[in-house]
Amino acid sequence: MDKRIIKDLYYRMVKIRKFEDKIIQHYPEQQMRCPVHLYIGQEAIATGVCAHLKKSDYLFSYHRNHGHLIAKGADIKEMFAELYGKKTGCSSGKGGSTHMVSLENSIFGTSAIVAGGIPIGTGAALAVRLQRQRQIVVIFLGDGAIEQGTFFESMNFAKLKKLPILFVCENNFYATNSSQKVRQANPDIYKIADFFSMPKALLDGNDVIQVYKKSGDFIARIRKGSGPCFIEARTYRFRTHVGPETDIEKGFRAREEVEKWMKKCPYKRFHRQILANKLLKENELLDIEHRADEEVKEAWEFAVKSPYPEKEDLRTDIY
Ligand SMILES: Cc1ncc(C[n+]2csc(CCOP(=O)(O)OP(=O)(O)O)c2C)c(N)n1
């Protein structure tokens, strides 16, 4: 694989991880007053998929959205400021973590309503088709989101109208604290795509190269007009459903299970893979890590120093 691509993937992944590590570090100070759903452990998925996207391609996400925005190139200063409820935030400090916008990256705003982004993304794809535009749409969703009727309606409509959508289900095996085992009769989410005769793939969501390659194939097909495709990428979140803690301390998941998955950490795994296959040198990786560190530090400082919205701002941004 091209060295530039490896560097780019590593950079996106490290930036997501460091951004959220910074949240973990400062969240207990009680200055970020919005809930945070951390993406740590799932970075390979957003990274692998978004590396194929143009700024003009539309992206729809959900409450665990930081990784998707960062991987697509959103401004992390504005994202951090949003977490702090500041006027300079990407949603003017009024949306918080779950409602982030990046218009220049064609992200119109993420939704905390489980499955909420799916029909909106499908509508955006219909608009693209009706206006004879060329963008594609990527819709990220959790394994909990497939339990909503709108998921099936959107899959059906997307296939019926041959819409340019890549559905990416990030199966982290939990919805809040409920395991997939107690919620879904058939654990193979990707097989749902068969009912709609949609091309599908089951991926190791902790393997960034696998995600990059397969999503690249699907995105190329979608760009040529072949209609929607579906990915189930299996992964695991390291932190608790909402907040910076882990489920071990909260008692929601077994220590052995969490530790088993932490050994498959997508970031450490990619680091090992790069060095073992001599794809990049250790100092090249360090340079990327330092760059991400600096950017995250600057973003955090910007957020802390930024002003809060004024009283007069109360009635703006109302829809
Ligand atoms: C319509 C709706 N129902 C319930 C909730 C409460 N809720 C928030 S996140 C969540 C679980 C979502 O799980 P999943 O889609 O698998 O995403 P994950 O949190 O695992 O990344 C629930 C039930 C909600 N926000 N919206």
The ligand as a Tripos MOL2 file, in Angstrom:
@<TRIPOS>MOLECULE
LIG
   26    27     1     0     0
SMALL
NO_CHARGES

@<TRIPOS>ATOM
      1 C1        -35.2110    6.7270   19.6790 C.3       1 LIG1
      2 C2        -34.3040    6.6170   20.8650 C.ar      1 LIG1
      3 N1        -34.4970    5.6250   21.7570 N.ar      1 LIG1
      4 C3        -33.6840    5.5000   22.8150 C.ar      1 LIG1
      5 C4        -32.6690    6.3930   23.0260 C.ar      1 LIG1
      6 C5        -31.7150    6.2230   24.2080 C.3       1 LIG1
      7 N2        -30.4510    5.6880   23.7090 N.ar      1 LIG1
      8 C6        -29.4050    6.4920   23.4690 C.ar      1 LIG1
      9 S1        -28.0960    5.6570   22.8540 S.2       1 LIG1
     10 C7        -28.9010    4.1830   22.9320 C.ar      1 LIG1
     11 C8        -28.2190    2.8980   22.5070 C.3       1 LIG1
     12 C9        -27.7460    2.9410   21.1050 C.3       1 LIG1
     13 O1        -26.9890    1.8090   20.8220 O.3       1 LIG1
     14 P1        -26.2700    1.6290   19.4570 P.3       1 LIG1
     15 O2        -27.1250    2.1340   18.3410 O.co2     1 LIG1
     16 O3        -25.8330    0.2220   19.3570 O.co2     1 LIG1
     17 O4        -25.0310    2.6130   19.5380 O.3       1 LIG1
     18 P2        -23.8070    2.5670   20.5580 P.3       1 LIG1
     19 O5        -24.2010    3.4790   21.7110 O.co2     1 LIG1
     20 O6        -23.6110    1.1570   20.9790 O.co2     1 LIG1
     21 O7        -22.6480    3.1020   19.8290 O.co2     1 LIG1
     22 C10       -30.1820    4.3610   23.4290 C.ar      1 LIG1
     23 C11       -31.1490    3.2750   23.6250 C.3       1 LIG1
     24 C12       -32.4990    7.4300   22.0760 C.ar      1 LIG1
     25 N3        -31.5060    8.3190   22.1750 N.pl3     1 LIG1
     26 N4        -33.3030    7.5010   20.9970 N.ar      1 LIG1
@<TRIPOS>BOND
     1     1     2 1
     2     2     3 ar
     3     2    26 ar
     4     3     4 ar
     5     4     5 ar
     6     5     6 1
     7     5    24 ar
     8     6     7 1
     9     7     8 ar
    10     7    22 ar
    11     8     9 ar
    12     9    10 ar
    13    10    11 1
    14    10    22 ar
    15    11    12 1
    16    12    13 1
    17    13    14 1
    18    14    15 2
    19    14    16 1
    20    14    17 1
    21    17    18 1
    22    18    19 2
    23    18    20 1
    24    18    21 1
    25    22    23 1
    26    24    25 1
    27    24    26 ar
@<TRIPOS>SUBSTRUCTURE
     1 LIG1         1 GROUP 0 **** ****
